[in-house]
């Protein structure tokens, strides 16, 4: 067995140690500065999402080019993980809610510590690190105020991810390397044998684990709302032609005919988006939200548009709504390895009407080159938490056409981290 790389002497390293103290790509800096100047001066970045993301990517390239490997390493092992912990702690104690009061005016560390009943010394040190990382603003000695990011941490859809990932996901992901080594670095494919089960010392899947700890169910639902916040959705015409492909072909063959069934739809985010986008959707078409009984029961009585029908349903069981115009799966299949996906999709295929019903899958379609970090980080999380994956176009074709008896009618993949749409019919 080769010696551990941690024990190698510097003179035995495959590259000269001086590279660690030099900018990673100084030669690209002039060109990146020109690109940034050009992109930043020509477009309305508030209105043009793609232009903003193009500029942001160039800015990230610039930072990476200017940083030395040593600086990047210290960010990875210290600055960024500890900023996450400091933010999660601040959310727990109400730090950002307090900072946002009085229109976010500057407050002294003494004032914050007194109202939070937090010892002055650790709070000062936490605030100092959040300033250094750019997440709050220091206005004077021991005086701080929030910026727009830390103001947003008062919004449940934004702040929910921090306690959820810290308490449910972080330890398991830190055990991914142990799980991989134990399993000879093979791809995980069993939800009950994963980094999640190893890290949390449980034989439950993530969803079972969350259901057994009630606060985390609501926190997770808020986080999923935040995950989708401000992103183009599947009903955006620039993403997918839902009106032409689904609504226009709806046939009200009976009083119980369903237009759209959102399978595993959580608390109904996507059906709400559908109704806002298409308020004139045929009133004769049922709109059905399906999820586990506990999820459906937790939705407030006035929490959904009155047109949405709530239905407790396990998507591994027989599908009770037959012959719908469309069955919709958003961020469902990425939670499951292929064999279980075949079961989930199979239950829908059983009740689809050939030539009429559509299955619409709304998930990442990872390109072979230039994948977005929003897709790649989700893919690693799926590997560790579920023994599953985000999928490439080839993966989707192999799964849906090769194993589920479907024909893919089209794939719409807008890129820039936006999930794609895959429309299928019975083959």
C-alpha positions as CSV (number, residue, x, y, z in Angstrom):
1,X,0.0,0.0,0.0
2,X,1.4,3.4,-0.9
3,X,2.4,5.8,1.9
4,X,-0.3,8.2,3.1
5,X,-0.1,11.6,1.2
6,X,-0.4,13.3,4.6
7,X,3.0,11.8,5.6
8,X,5.0,12.7,2.5
9,X,7.9,15.2,2.8
10,X,7.5,18.4,0.8
11,X,10.5,17.4,-1.4
12,X,8.7,14.3,-2.4
13,X,5.6,16.0,-3.5
14,X,4.7,15.7,-7.2
15,X,4.7,19.5,-7.7
16,X,7.0,22.2,-6.4
17,X,5.8,23.6,-3.0
18,X,6.1,27.2,-4.2
19,X,2.9,26.7,-6.2
20,X,0.9,26.8,-3.0
21,X,1.8,30.4,-2.4
22,X,1.2,31.8,-5.9
23,X,-2.1,32.9,-7.5
24,X,-3.8,29.9,-9.0
25,X,-4.1,31.5,-12.5
26,X,-2.6,35.0,-12.6
27,X,-2.5,34.9,-16.4
28,X,-6.3,34.8,-16.7
29,X,-6.8,37.9,-14.6
30,X,-6.6,40.6,-17.3
31,X,-9.1,38.8,-19.5
32,X,-11.5,38.2,-16.6
33,X,-11.4,41.8,-15.6
34,X,-12.3,42.8,-19.2
35,X,-15.2,40.3,-19.3
36,X,-16.5,41.5,-15.9
37,X,-16.3,45.2,-17.0
38,X,-18.2,44.3,-20.3
39,X,-20.8,42.2,-18.7
40,X,-21.4,44.6,-15.8
41,X,-21.9,47.7,-17.9
42,X,-24.3,46.5,-20.6
43,X,-27.3,44.8,-19.0
44,X,-29.8,45.3,-16.2
45,X,-28.6,42.7,-13.8
46,X,-31.7,42.9,-11.6
47,X,-33.9,42.0,-14.5
48,X,-31.7,39.7,-16.5
49,X,-31.0,36.5,-14.5
50,X,-28.8,34.9,-17.0
51,X,-26.7,38.0,-17.4
52,X,-26.3,38.2,-13.6
53,X,-25.3,34.6,-13.4
54,X,-22.8,35.0,-16.2
55,X,-21.2,37.9,-14.4
56,X,-21.2,36.1,-11.1
57,X,-19.4,33.1,-12.7
58,X,-16.7,35.4,-14.1
59,X,-16.3,37.0,-10.7
60,X,-15.9,33.6,-9.1
61,X,-13.3,32.6,-11.7
62,X,-11.5,35.9,-10.8
63,X,-11.4,35.1,-7.1
64,X,-10.2,31.6,-7.8
65,X,-7.5,32.9,-10.1
66,X,-6.3,35.4,-7.6
67,X,-6.3,33.1,-4.6
68,X,-3.3,31.0,-3.7
69,X,-3.9,27.3,-3.1
70,X,-3.0,28.0,0.6
71,X,-5.8,30.6,0.9
72,X,-8.3,28.4,-0.8
73,X,-7.4,25.5,1.5
74,X,-7.9,27.6,4.6
75,X,-11.2,28.8,3.3
76,X,-12.3,25.1,2.8
77,X,-11.1,23.7,6.1
78,X,-11.8,26.7,8.3
79,X,-13.5,29.9,7.2
80,X,-16.4,28.6,5.2
81,X,-17.4,25.7,7.5
82,X,-17.2,27.9,10.6
83,X,-19.2,30.7,8.9
84,X,-21.9,28.0,8.4
85,X,-21.8,27.1,12.1
86,X,-21.8,30.7,13.2
87,X,-24.9,31.5,11.0
88,X,-26.7,28.4,12.3
89,X,-26.0,29.4,15.9
90,X,-27.1,33.0,15.1
91,X,-30.4,31.7,13.7
92,X,-30.9,29.5,16.8
93,X,-30.7,32.4,19.2
94,X,-32.4,35.0,17.1
95,X,-29.3,37.1,16.3
96,X,-30.4,38.1,12.8
97,X,-34.0,38.9,13.8
98,X,-32.6,41.2,16.4
99,X,-30.1,42.9,14.1
100,X,-32.9,43.5,11.5
101,X,-35.0,45.5,14.0
102,X,-35.3,49.2,13.6
103,X,-34.7,49.0,9.9
104,X,-31.4,47.2,10.4
105,X,-29.8,50.1,12.2
106,X,-26.3,49.5,13.7
107,X,-26.3,47.9,17.2
108,X,-23.5,47.4,19.6
109,X,-22.3,44.0,20.6
110,X,-23.2,44.9,24.2
111,X,-26.8,45.6,23.2
112,X,-27.0,42.4,21.2
113,X,-25.5,40.3,23.9
114,X,-27.8,41.8,26.6
115,X,-31.0,41.1,24.6
116,X,-29.9,37.7,23.5
117,X,-28.6,36.7,27.0
118,X,-25.4,35.7,25.3
119,X,-21.9,36.2,26.8
120,X,-20.2,39.2,25.3
121,X,-16.9,37.6,24.4
122,X,-18.1,34.6,22.2
123,X,-20.7,36.9,20.5
124,X,-18.1,39.5,19.6
125,X,-15.9,36.7,18.1
126,X,-18.8,35.2,16.1
127,X,-19.7,38.7,14.7
128,X,-16.1,39.3,13.8
129,X,-15.9,36.2,11.7
130,X,-19.2,37.0,10.0
131,X,-17.9,40.4,9.1
132,X,-14.7,38.9,7.7
133,X,-16.7,36.6,5.5
134,X,-18.9,39.4,4.2
135,X,-22.2,38.3,5.9
136,X,-22.7,41.4,8.1
137,X,-21.2,44.9,8.3
138,X,-19.1,46.4,11.0
139,X,-19.8,50.1,11.4
140,X,-17.5,51.0,14.3
141,X,-15.7,49.3,17.1
142,X,-18.0,46.7,18.5
143,X,-20.9,48.0,16.4
144,X,-22.6,45.9,13.6
145,X,-25.5,46.0,11.2
146,X,-26.9,43.5,8.7
147,X,-26.5,43.5,5.0
148,X,-29.2,42.1,2.6
149,X,-27.9,38.6,3.1
150,X,-28.2,38.7,6.9
151,X,-31.5,40.5,6.6
152,X,-32.7,37.6,4.5
153,X,-31.8,35.2,7.3
154,X,-34.9,36.4,9.1
155,X,-37.0,34.7,6.4
156,X,-38.0,31.1,7.3
157,X,-37.7,30.0,3.7
158,X,-34.1,31.2,3.7
159,X,-32.9,30.3,7.2
160,X,-34.5,26.8,7.5
161,X,-31.6,25.2,5.6
162,X,-29.0,26.0,8.2
163,X,-30.5,24.1,11.2
164,X,-31.7,21.3,8.9
165,X,-28.4,20.6,7.3
166,X,-26.5,21.1,10.6
167,X,-28.7,18.7,12.6
168,X,-29.7,16.1,10.0
169,X,-27.2,16.1,7.1
170,X,-23.8,17.5,8.2
171,X,-22.5,14.6,10.3
172,X,-23.5,12.0,7.7
173,X,-21.8,13.9,4.9
174,X,-18.6,14.0,7.0
175,X,-18.8,10.2,7.1
176,X,-19.2,9.8,3.3
177,X,-15.5,9.0,3.0
178,X,-15.7,6.4,5.7
179,X,-18.7,4.8,4.0
180,X,-16.9,4.8,0.6
181,X,-13.8,3.2,2.0
182,X,-15.8,0.6,3.9
183,X,-17.6,-0.3,0.7
184,X,-14.5,-0.4,-1.6
185,X,-15.5,3.0,-3.2
186,X,-18.5,1.6,-4.9
187,X,-21.5,3.8,-5.7
188,X,-24.1,3.6,-2.9
189,X,-27.5,2.3,-4.0
190,X,-29.3,1.3,-0.8
191,X,-31.1,4.1,1.2
192,X,-30.7,2.0,4.4
193,X,-27.0,1.6,4.0
194,X,-25.5,5.0,3.3
195,X,-23.4,7.8,4.8
196,X,-26.7,9.0,6.2
197,X,-27.4,5.8,8.2
198,X,-23.7,5.6,9.2
199,X,-23.5,9.2,10.4
200,X,-26.8,9.3,12.2
201,X,-26.4,5.7,13.6
202,X,-29.8,4.7,12.4
203,X,-31.4,2.2,10.0
204,X,-34.1,4.8,9.0
205,X,-34.1,6.6,5.7
206,X,-33.8,10.4,5.8
207,X,-37.6,10.9,5.4
208,X,-38.3,8.3,8.1
209,X,-35.8,10.0,10.4
210,X,-37.3,13.4,9.8
211,X,-40.8,12.1,10.4
212,X,-39.7,10.8,13.8
213,X,-38.4,14.2,14.8
214,X,-41.4,16.5,14.1
215,X,-39.8,19.9,14.1
216,X,-37.5,18.9,11.2
217,X,-40.5,18.0,8.9
218,X,-41.7,21.7,9.0
219,X,-38.1,22.9,8.7
220,X,-37.4,20.7,5.7
221,X,-40.6,21.9,4.0
222,X,-39.6,25.5,4.5
223,X,-36.1,24.8,3.2
224,X,-37.5,23.2,0.0
225,X,-39.6,26.4,-0.5
226,X,-36.3,28.4,-0.1
227,X,-34.5,26.1,-2.5
228,X,-37.1,27.1,-5.2
229,X,-37.3,30.7,-4.2
230,X,-36.7,33.2,-7.1
231,X,-35.8,30.5,-9.6
232,X,-37.6,29.9,-12.9
233,X,-40.1,27.1,-12.4
234,X,-41.4,24.4,-14.7
235,X,-44.4,26.6,-15.6
236,X,-42.2,29.4,-16.9
237,X,-42.6,29.4,-20.7
238,X,-38.9,29.8,-21.0
239,X,-38.5,26.5,-19.2
240,X,-41.4,24.3,-20.5
241,X,-44.5,24.9,-22.6
242,X,-47.0,23.7,-20.1
243,X,-50.0,25.3,-21.6
244,X,-49.4,23.9,-25.1
245,X,-48.2,20.5,-24.0
246,X,-50.6,19.8,-21.1
247,X,-53.5,22.2,-20.7
248,X,-54.5,22.6,-24.4
249,X,-54.8,18.8,-24.7
250,X,-56.9,18.2,-21.6
251,X,-60.2,16.3,-22.3
252,X,-62.9,16.5,-19.5
253,X,-64.0,13.0,-20.2
254,X,-65.9,12.8,-16.9
255,X,-66.7,14.9,-13.8
256,X,-63.7,13.3,-12.0
257,X,-61.2,13.9,-14.8
258,X,-57.8,15.1,-13.5
259,X,-55.8,17.7,-15.2
260,X,-52.7,17.4,-13.0
261,X,-51.6,15.1,-10.2
262,X,-48.6,16.3,-8.2
263,X,-47.1,13.0,-6.9
264,X,-45.0,13.5,-3.8
265,X,-45.8,17.2,-4.0
266,X,-45.0,18.1,-0.4
267,X,-47.1,21.1,0.7
268,X,-48.2,22.1,-2.8
269,X,-45.6,24.7,-3.9
270,X,-45.8,23.6,-7.5
271,X,-49.6,23.4,-7.8
272,X,-49.7,27.0,-6.4
273,X,-47.2,28.0,-9.1
274,X,-49.3,26.3,-11.7
275,X,-52.5,28.1,-10.7
276,X,-50.7,31.5,-10.6
277,X,-49.3,30.9,-14.0
278,X,-52.6,29.5,-15.5
279,X,-55.5,31.0,-13.5
280,X,-57.7,30.1,-16.6
281,X,-56.8,26.4,-16.4
282,X,-59.9,24.3,-17.2
283,X,-62.1,24.4,-14.0
284,X,-63.3,20.9,-14.9
285,X,-59.8,19.4,-14.4
286,X,-59.0,18.2,-11.0
287,X,-55.7,19.4,-9.5
288,X,-54.5,16.7,-7.0
289,X,-51.8,17.0,-4.4
290,X,-50.4,13.7,-3.1
291,X,-47.9,13.1,-0.3
292,X,-47.5,11.1,2.9
293,X,-50.4,11.4,5.3
294,X,-48.3,13.4,7.9
295,X,-47.3,15.9,5.2
296,X,-50.8,16.4,3.9
297,X,-52.3,16.7,7.4
298,X,-49.8,19.4,8.3
299,X,-51.0,21.8,5.6
300,X,-53.2,24.5,7.1
301,X,-56.8,24.6,6.1
302,X,-56.3,27.8,4.2
303,X,-52.8,26.9,3.1
304,X,-53.7,26.0,-0.5
305,X,-55.9,27.3,-3.3
306,X,-59.4,25.9,-3.0
307,X,-59.1,24.1,-6.3
308,X,-56.3,21.9,-5.0
309,X,-57.5,18.5,-3.8
310,X,-55.4,17.0,-1.0
311,X,-54.8,13.3,-1.0
312,X,-52.7,11.2,1.3
313,X,-50.8,8.7,-0.8
314,X,-47.7,6.6,-0.8
315,X,-46.2,6.7,-4.3
316,X,-45.0,3.1,-3.9
317,X,-48.7,2.0,-3.6
318,X,-51.3,1.8,-6.4
319,X,-52.0,5.2,-7.9
320,X,-55.7,6.0,-7.2
321,X,-56.1,8.7,-9.9
322,X,-56.4,7.0,-13.3
323,X,-56.1,8.6,-16.7
324,X,-55.0,12.0,-15.7
325,X,-53.8,14.4,-18.4
326,X,-50.5,14.8,-16.5
327,X,-48.6,13.2,-13.5
328,X,-45.9,15.5,-12.2
329,X,-42.8,14.4,-10.2
330,X,-40.6,17.2,-8.8
331,X,-37.4,16.3,-6.9
332,X,-38.8,12.8,-6.2
333,X,-36.8,10.4,-8.3
334,X,-33.4,11.9,-7.3
335,X,-34.1,10.7,-3.8
336,X,-34.2,7.1,-4.9
337,X,-31.8,4.6,-6.6
338,X,-32.9,3.3,-10.0
339,X,-34.7,0.1,-8.8
340,X,-37.0,2.1,-6.5
341,X,-37.6,4.7,-9.2
342,X,-38.8,1.9,-11.4
343,X,-41.4,1.1,-8.8
344,X,-42.5,4.7,-8.3
345,X,-42.8,5.4,-12.0
346,X,-44.3,2.0,-12.6
347,X,-47.3,2.8,-10.4
348,X,-48.0,5.9,-12.6
349,X,-47.5,4.1,-15.9
350,X,-50.1,1.5,-14.8
351,X,-52.8,4.2,-14.8
352,X,-51.6,6.4,-17.7
353,X,-53.9,6.5,-20.7
354,X,-51.7,5.7,-23.8
355,X,-51.6,8.6,-26.3
356,X,-53.1,11.0,-23.8
357,X,-51.5,11.0,-20.3
358,X,-48.1,12.6,-19.8
359,X,-45.5,12.0,-17.1
360,X,-43.6,15.3,-16.4
361,X,-40.4,14.9,-14.4
362,X,-38.9,18.1,-13.1
363,X,-35.3,17.4,-12.0
364,X,-31.7,18.3,-12.9
365,X,-30.4,17.0,-16.2
366,X,-26.7,17.2,-15.7
367,X,-24.8,18.1,-18.9
368,X,-21.7,16.2,-19.9
369,X,-19.6,19.4,-19.7
370,X,-20.1,22.6,-17.7
371,X,-22.4,21.3,-15.0
372,X,-23.8,23.9,-12.6
373,X,-22.6,23.8,-8.9
374,X,-26.4,23.7,-8.0
375,X,-26.7,20.4,-9.7
376,X,-23.3,18.9,-8.6
377,X,-23.7,19.7,-4.9
378,X,-27.2,18.2,-5.0
379,X,-25.7,15.1,-6.7
380,X,-23.1,14.6,-3.9
381,X,-25.8,15.1,-1.2
382,X,-28.0,12.5,-3.0
383,X,-25.1,10.1,-3.0
384,X,-24.5,10.5,0.7
385,X,-28.0,10.9,2.1
386,X,-30.1,8.5,-0.1
387,X,-27.7,6.3,-2.0
388,X,-29.2,7.9,-5.2
389,X,-28.2,10.6,-7.7
390,X,-28.9,13.5,-9.9
391,X,-29.1,12.2,-13.5
392,X,-27.6,13.0,-16.9
393,X,-29.7,12.8,-20.0
394,X,-28.3,9.4,-20.6
395,X,-29.3,8.3,-17.1
396,X,-32.8,9.5,-17.7
397,X,-33.2,7.8,-21.0
398,X,-31.9,4.5,-19.6
399,X,-34.3,4.7,-16.6
400,X,-37.5,6.0,-18.2
401,X,-37.3,4.5,-21.6
402,X,-35.1,1.5,-20.9
403,X,-36.8,0.3,-17.7
404,X,-40.1,2.0,-17.2
405,X,-41.9,1.5,-20.6
406,X,-42.0,5.2,-21.4
407,X,-41.1,7.2,-24.5
408,X,-39.5,10.6,-23.8
409,X,-41.3,13.2,-25.9
410,X,-38.9,16.0,-25.1
411,X,-36.3,17.3,-22.7
412,X,-36.1,21.0,-21.8
413,X,-32.9,21.9,-19.9
414,X,-32.5,25.6,-19.3
415,X,-29.2,25.3,-17.6
416,X,-27.7,27.8,-15.0
417,X,-28.7,25.5,-12.2
418,X,-32.4,25.4,-13.2
419,X,-34.0,22.0,-13.1
420,X,-34.9,20.5,-16.4
421,X,-38.3,19.1,-17.5
422,X,-38.7,15.7,-19.1
423,X,-42.0,14.9,-20.7
424,X,-42.9,11.3,-21.3
425,X,-45.8,9.2,-22.6
426,X,-46.5,5.4,-22.6
427,X,-44.4,3.8,-25.2
